[in-house]
Amino acid sequence: MSQTPNHRTEQPRGPVAFSTALRGRRHRRVLAASVLGLSLLVAACNPAAQQAPAPAEEEGGIDFAAAPTGALAISGYNPSDDVAQARADHAESQLADVDIKLDTTSFDTQKFAAQAASGDVPDLIRADRNLIATLADQELIMPIDECYAAKGVQPREYFYPATIDDVTYDGAVYGVPEFFQPSALLVNTRVLDEAGVGLDEVSTADPAAMVSLAERLSEVDGGTPKRLGFDADLPGSAAMWMVLRGGKVQEADGRPALDSPENVATLTWMKELMDAQGGYPAIKSFKDSQDVFGEENPYSADEVAIGTWAQWYVNVLSDYAEDIELAAVPITDATGQPFAMAGGSAFAIPAAAANPAAACAWAVSVTSQEAWMAAGDARAATVEEEDAINTGLFTGSPVADQAVREAHVGDSGSEQFDQVISTYYDVLANPRTRGASAVGEQIGNDLENAVIVTLSDESTPEEALAEAQASSMRAWEQSRAGS
């Protein structure tokens, strides 16, 4: 339900899936022209954006330890399902003297830039974690280390360190992570059995072997794919594959690093993988036609043999457990080490927030173990009512993950789904992050475009990544971090 995918946008579908994730994955923009850098630069240069501190700051500092009171405006949090509602209810119960107002629309960078320019911002925002460093670089959100300290939270102990790395800028923490959706390979064992392929042959450790296996398992009729042997989720998971293969999309300080030899090799592999199954344009058209959430989903209809999916899709497939034959295989590096790329949303406090103390209290409360346990209880009730499978919650906190798992995730009655669920929990032992960057969104957009033009035969990997690097570097040089 309200769980943020590692590389797909979230929204709930029925009891457990995400409709916006479909739009993010299946109808991804061909060229995502980033306006964030310009919008935020304009906002940051606007006197109203730079000279509108929170009232508490004018009085000599924010007392994050004080009992929260007053009005609290939150933007981007939508309690539209059992998990989100249970957490919102818990947070509200902890802030009895606070008048909470929710703007449930998704975070919009241009809208926020305009709000910051006028000095009229919400007290708390919920945004994708890859935006946090950009907002911090433009001084539009505040560091919250003192918020954590006041609430007795050690962020790198309570949350997965990789998620904290996502929201750290210039040595300070700027966000409260929410969700960590790991990816794994979901394998259609019915297709494998028909092809005489063993599950032990499915491994990401050897890139060339994956291309050969994809070609062996795919079905292409007259240039039109009928079945994908291996859906690597491209361009969506491109950054993950690059980090997995020893590359990186940015340096430790956030500087773009798109055109490295390792990334060129990985993009070359992506091209070979797509070409082995009919080519990217044909594959994209085929994937756009799939009934991802319905009865004729790719696993029920045998339209895929192996697919790269974040954990949330297990919830979708659990509705059709009797129609599919499924197993999960961890994504591993060349040494066989399981790999999970951090991704998800985070809460951040705007620099000009009127009530930062209440914003801190709400953000910490809604991501607390108690809130997640309330959400786990609500999910368990939904699962029982609908006679469904409880696939667990992937919260961003190993403490909360384990507590919910122990309380509610057990023998589902389906051996195949028990194996799948367990695999997703197992890969959390080795979380990685692409890192935080002042131009993170621009890097992501430039990488996506480089992948698309390469897979579409419009450019070579070297040329596409060089152009992407140049574009991201222009944005970097205009940022505070890069100036």
C-alpha positions in Angstrom: 0.0 0.0 0.0 1.5 3.3 0.8 5.1 2.1 0.2 7.4 4.0 -2.0 9.0 2.0 -4.7 12.9 2.1 -5.1 12.6 3.5 -8.6 8.8 3.9 -9.3 6.4 6.5 -7.9 3.9 5.2 -5.3 0.2 5.4 -4.8 -2.1 2.7 -3.4 -4.2 0.4 -5.6 -6.9 -1.6 -3.9 -5.4 -3.0 -0.7 -1.8 -3.2 -1.8 -0.5 -1.6 -5.0 0.3 1.7 -6.6 -1.4 3.3 -9.6 1.0 6.1 -10.0 3.8 3.6 -10.0 2.3 2.3 -13.2 2.5 5.7 -14.8 6.0 6.1 -13.6 7.2 2.7 -14.9 5.2 2.1 -18.0 4.7 5.6 -19.3 8.0 7.2 -18.3 8.9 10.4 -20.0 11.1 10.2 -23.0 12.9 13.4 -22.1 12.4 14.7 -18.6 13.4 18.4 -19.0 14.3 19.5 -15.5 13.0 22.8 -14.4 13.9 22.3 -10.8 17.3 23.9 -10.9 16.0 27.1 -12.6 12.9 27.3 -10.5 14.8 26.9 -7.2 17.5 29.2 -8.3 14.9 31.9 -9.0 13.2 31.2 -5.6 16.5 31.2 -3.8 17.5 34.5 -5.3 14.1 36.1 -4.4 14.4 38.2 -1.3 11.2 36.7 0.1 12.7 33.3 -0.1 15.9 34.2 1.6 14.6 36.7 4.2 11.5 34.9 5.5 12.8 32.9 8.5 10.4 31.0 10.8 9.1 33.1 13.7 10.9 30.7 16.1 14.2 31.5 14.5 13.6 35.2 14.9 13.1 34.6 18.7 16.5 33.0 19.0 16.1 29.4 17.9 13.7 26.5 17.5 12.8 24.6 20.7 12.3 21.2 19.1 11.9 19.6 22.5 8.9 21.7 23.5 5.4 20.3 23.4 4.1 21.0 19.9 1.2 23.5 19.6 -0.4 25.7 17.0 -1.3 25.1 13.4 0.6 22.6 11.2 0.4 22.6 7.4 1.7 19.4 5.8 2.1 19.1 2.0 2.4 15.8 0.1 1.1 13.3 2.5 -2.1 11.4 1.5 -3.7 9.1 4.0 -5.7 7.3 1.3 -5.1 3.7 2.5 -5.0 1.8 5.7 -1.2 2.1 6.3 -1.0 5.8 5.7 -4.2 6.5 7.7 -3.1 4.5 10.7 0.2 6.4 10.8 -1.5 9.7 10.4 -3.9 8.8 13.2 -1.0 7.8 15.5 0.9 11.1 14.8 -2.3 13.1 15.4 -2.7 11.3 18.8 0.7 12.4 19.8 0.1 16.1 18.8 -3.2 16.7 20.6 -2.7 20.4 20.8 -1.8 20.9 17.1 -4.3 21.7 14.4 -3.1 19.6 11.5 -4.0 20.4 7.9 -3.0 18.1 5.1 -2.5 19.1 1.5 -2.7 15.6 0.0 -1.5 16.5 -3.5 1.9 15.2 -4.5 4.9 17.5 -4.0 5.5 19.8 -7.0 8.8 21.5 -7.3 7.5 24.5 -9.2 4.7 25.1 -6.8 7.1 24.9 -3.8 9.5 27.3 -5.5 6.7 29.8 -5.9 5.6 29.3 -2.3 9.2 29.8 -1.2 9.5 33.0 -3.3 6.4 34.4 -1.6 7.4 33.3 1.9 4.2 31.3 2.3 5.3 27.7 2.6 3.9 24.7 4.4 5.5 23.6 7.7 6.4 20.2 6.4 6.8 18.7 2.9 7.0 15.1 1.7 9.1 14.7 -1.4 11.2 12.1 -3.2 14.5 11.7 -1.4 16.5 12.6 -4.5 15.2 16.1 -4.2 16.2 16.7 -0.6 19.8 17.7 -1.3 18.7 20.0 -4.1 16.3 21.8 -1.7 19.0 22.0 0.9 21.6 23.4 -1.6 19.1 26.2 -2.4 18.6 26.8 1.4 14.9 26.1 1.0 14.7 23.5 3.8 16.5 23.4 7.1 18.9 20.8 8.7 17.1 18.7 11.3 19.9 17.2 13.3 18.6 19.2 16.3 15.1 17.8 15.7 16.4 14.3 15.9 18.4 15.0 19.0 15.4 16.6 20.7 13.3 13.5 20.0 16.0 11.1 21.1 16.4 9.5 17.7 19.8 8.4 16.4 19.0 8.6 12.7 21.7 6.2 11.4 20.7 3.6 14.0 16.9 3.8 13.7 16.9 4.2 9.9 18.9 2.3 7.3 22.1 4.3 6.9 21.6 4.3 3.1 18.3 6.2 3.5 20.0 8.8 5.7 22.8 9.2 3.2 20.0 10.0 0.7 19.0 13.1 2.8 22.4 14.3 4.0 23.9 17.4 2.5 27.2 19.1 3.5 27.4 16.9 6.6 23.9 17.7 7.9 20.7 15.7 7.8 17.8 17.4 6.1 15.1 14.7 6.0 13.1 12.0 7.8 13.2 9.0 5.5 10.0 7.1 4.7 10.0 3.7 3.0 12.7 1.6 1.5 11.5 -0.5 -1.4 14.2 -3.0 -2.4 14.3 -4.6 -5.8 14.8 -8.2 -6.7 14.2 -10.5 -9.7 10.7 -11.9 -9.8 10.9 -15.2 -11.8 8.1 -16.9 -13.7 9.1 -20.5 -12.9 6.5 -21.8 -15.2 8.3 -20.3 -18.2 11.6 -21.5 -16.8 10.4 -25.0 -16.5 9.0 -25.0 -20.0 12.4 -23.8 -21.3 14.4 -26.3 -19.3 16.1 -23.5 -17.3 16.9 -24.0 -13.6 16.3 -21.3 -11.0 20.0 -21.5 -10.2 20.8 -20.2 -13.7 19.1 -16.9 -12.8 21.8 -14.5 -11.5 22.9 -11.0 -12.2 26.5 -11.7 -11.3 27.5 -12.3 -14.9 26.1 -9.7 -17.3 26.9 -11.6 -20.5 25.2 -14.7 -19.1 22.1 -12.6 -18.4 21.9 -11.4 -22.0 22.2 -15.0 -23.2 19.5 -16.2 -20.8 17.2 -13.3 -21.8 17.5 -14.2 -25.4 16.9 -17.9 -24.6 13.7 -17.2 -22.6 12.2 -14.4 -24.8 9.8 -14.9 -27.6 9.9 -12.5 -30.6 7.6 -12.9 -33.6 8.5 -10.8 -36.7 10.3 -8.3 -34.5 7.4 -8.0 -32.1 8.1 -9.3 -28.5 5.6 -11.8 -27.2 7.5 -12.6 -24.0 10.4 -10.8 -22.4 13.2 -13.1 -21.2 14.6 -10.5 -18.8 12.9 -7.1 -18.0 15.6 -5.0 -16.4 13.3 -2.1 -15.9 15.0 0.3 -18.2 15.5 3.2 -18.1 14.0 3.3 -14.6 16.6 1.1 -12.9 19.6 2.3 -14.9 21.3 4.0 -11.9 20.9 0.8 -9.9 22.6 -1.3 -12.6 25.4 1.1 -12.9 26.1 1.1 -9.2 25.8 -2.7 -9.2 28.4 -2.9 -11.9 31.0 -0.8 -10.0 30.0 2.6 -11.5 28.3 5.6 -9.9 26.2 8.4 -11.1 27.7 11.0 -8.8 30.8 11.5 -6.6 30.6 11.5 -2.8 30.2 15.3 -2.9 27.4 15.1 -5.4 29.3 16.1 -8.5 28.0 14.3 -11.6 29.9 11.2 -12.6 27.8 9.8 -15.5 30.5 9.2 -18.2 32.8 6.8 -16.4 34.1 3.8 -18.2 32.1 1.5 -15.9 28.9 3.3 -16.8 29.7 3.1 -20.5 30.2 -0.6 -20.1 26.9 -1.0 -18.2 24.9 1.1 -20.8 26.5 -1.0 -23.5 25.2 -4.1 -21.7 21.7 -2.6 -21.5 21.7 -2.1 -25.3 22.8 -5.7 -25.8 20.1 -6.9 -23.5 17.3 -5.0 -25.2 18.6 -5.9 -28.7 18.5 -9.6 -27.7 14.8 -9.4 -27.1 13.6 -7.3 -30.0 15.0 -3.9 -29.3 14.0 -1.1 -27.0 11.2 0.6 -29.1 9.4 -2.7 -29.6 9.9 -3.7 -25.9 8.6 -0.4 -24.7 5.5 -0.8 -26.9 5.0 -4.3 -25.6 5.3 -3.3 -22.0 3.0 -0.3 -22.4 0.3 -2.8 -23.6 0.6 -5.1 -20.6 -2.1 -5.4 -18.0 0.3 -4.8 -15.1 -2.3 -4.7 -12.3 -5.0 -7.0 -13.7 -5.8 -10.6 -14.2 -3.7 -10.7 -17.4 -0.7 -9.4 -15.7 2.7 -10.3 -17.2 3.1 -13.3 -14.9 -0.4 -14.7 -15.3 -0.1 -14.2 -19.1 3.5 -15.6 -19.3 4.6 -12.3 -20.9 7.8 -12.2 -18.9 10.2 -14.8 -17.6 12.3 -12.7 -15.3 11.5 -9.1 -14.2 13.1 -6.5 -12.0 10.6 -5.3 -9.5 10.5 -3.4 -6.2 8.7 -5.2 -3.3 5.4 -3.4 -3.8 4.6 -5.5 -6.9 4.5 -8.6 -4.8 1.4 -7.1 -3.3 -0.2 -6.9 -6.7 0.7 -10.4 -7.7 -0.5 -11.9 -4.4 -4.1 -11.2 -5.7 -3.4 -13.7 -8.4 -1.4 -16.3 -6.5 -3.4 -19.2 -7.9 -2.7 -18.2 -11.5 1.1 -17.7 -11.4 4.2 -19.7 -10.5 6.7 -17.4 -8.9 10.0 -17.2 -7.2 12.3 -14.4 -6.2 16.1 -14.2 -6.7 18.2 -11.4 -5.1 20.0 -9.0 -7.4 23.7 -9.5 -6.7 27.0 -8.0 -7.6 29.9 -9.8 -9.3 30.8 -11.4 -6.0 27.3 -12.8 -5.4 26.6 -10.2 -2.7 22.9 -9.3 -2.5 22.2 -5.7 -3.4 19.4 -3.3 -2.5 19.3 0.3 -3.8 17.8 2.8 -1.4 14.9 4.9 -2.6 11.8 6.4 -1.4 10.4 9.6 0.0 11.3 11.8 3.0 9.8 14.6 5.1 11.6 17.9 5.2 11.0 21.2 7.0 11.0 24.3 4.8 13.4 27.0 6.0 10.5 29.5 6.2 8.2 27.2 8.1 6.0 28.9 10.6 5.8 25.9 13.0 9.0 23.9 12.6 8.8 22.4 16.1 5.4 20.8 15.3 6.7 19.7 11.9 9.6 17.9 13.5 7.3 16.2 16.1 4.9 15.0 13.4 7.5 13.7 11.0 9.3 11.8 13.8 6.0 10.4 15.1 4.6 9.3 11.7 7.8 7.3 11.0 8.2 5.9 14.6 8.1 2.2 15.4 4.8 2.8 17.1 3.3 4.3 14.0 4.6 1.5 11.8 3.2 -1.1 14.3 -0.2 0.7 14.1 0.1 0.5 10.3 1.1 -3.1 10.5 -2.0 -3.8 12.6 -4.2 -2.0 10.1 -2.7 -3.9 7.2 -3.2 -7.3 9.1 -6.8 -6.4 9.5 -7.2 -5.6 5.8 -5.4 -8.8 4.9 -7.7 -10.9 7.1 -10.8 -9.2 5.8 -9.8 -9.8 2.2 -8.3 -13.2 2.7 -5.1 -11.9 1.2 -1.4 -12.5 1.8 0.5 -10.2 4.2 3.7 -9.3 2.4 5.0 -7.0 5.1 5.9 -3.3 5.3 9.2 -1.9 4.1 9.4 1.2 6.1 12.9 2.7 5.9 13.7 1.5 9.4 15.2 -2.0 10.1 13.8 -1.8 13.6 10.3 -1.1 12.4 10.6 -3.6 9.5 11.6 -6.4 11.9 8.8 -5.5 14.4 6.1 -5.6 11.8 7.5 -8.8 10.3 7.6 -10.6 13.6 4.1 -9.5 14.5 2.3 -10.1 11.2 4.3 -11.8 8.5 4.3 -15.6 8.8 3.2 -18.7 6.9 0.9 -17.4 4.2 -0.2 -20.8 3.1 1.6 -20.2 -0.2 5.1 -21.7 -0.3 6.0 -19.7 -3.3 5.0 -16.4 -1.8 6.7 -17.1 1.5 9.9 -17.6 -0.5 9.4 -14.3 -2.4 8.6 -12.3 0.7 11.6 -13.7 2.6 13.9 -12.8 -0.3 12.9 -9.2 -0.3 13.5 -9.0 3.5 16.9 -10.8 3.0 18.2 -8.2 0.5 17.7 -5.4 3.0 20.9 -6.7 4.8 23.0 -4.9 2.2 21.4 -1.5 1.3 23.2 0.8 -1.0 22.6 4.4 -2.1 23.4 6.4 -5.2 24.1 9.2 -2.8 22.8 12.7 -2.4 23.5 15.5 -4.8 22.5 19.2 -5.2 21.6 18.3 -8.7 20.2 14.8 -8.1 17.1 15.3 -10.2 19.0 16.7 -13.1 21.4 13.8 -13.0 18.5 11.4 -13.0 16.9 13.1 -15.9 20.1 13.3 -17.9 20.8 9.6 -17.2 17.3 8.6 -18.3 17.7 10.5 -21.5 21.1 9.0 -22.2 19.7 5.5 -21.7 16.7 6.1 -24.0 18.7 7.6 -26.9 21.2 4.8 -26.7 18.7 2.0 -26.6 16.8 3.7 -29.4 20.0 3.8 -31.6 20.1 7.5 -31.6 23.5 7.7 -30.0 26.4 5.6 -28.8 26.8 4.9 -25.1 29.9 7.0 -25.0 28.3 10.0 -26.7 25.1 9.8 -24.8 26.8 9.7 -21.4 29.2 12.4 -22.3 26.3 14.7 -23.3 24.5 13.7 -20.1 27.6 14.5 -18.0 28.0 17.9 -19.7 24.3 18.8 -19.0 24.5 17.7 -15.3 27.8 19.5 -14.9 26.2 22.8 -16.1 23.6 22.4 -13.5 26.2 21.5 -10.9 28.3 24.6 -11.6 25.2 26.7 -11.1 24.5 25.1 -7.7 25.8 26.4 -4.4 27.7 23.1 -3.9 29.4 23.4 -7.2 30.1 27.1 -7.3 
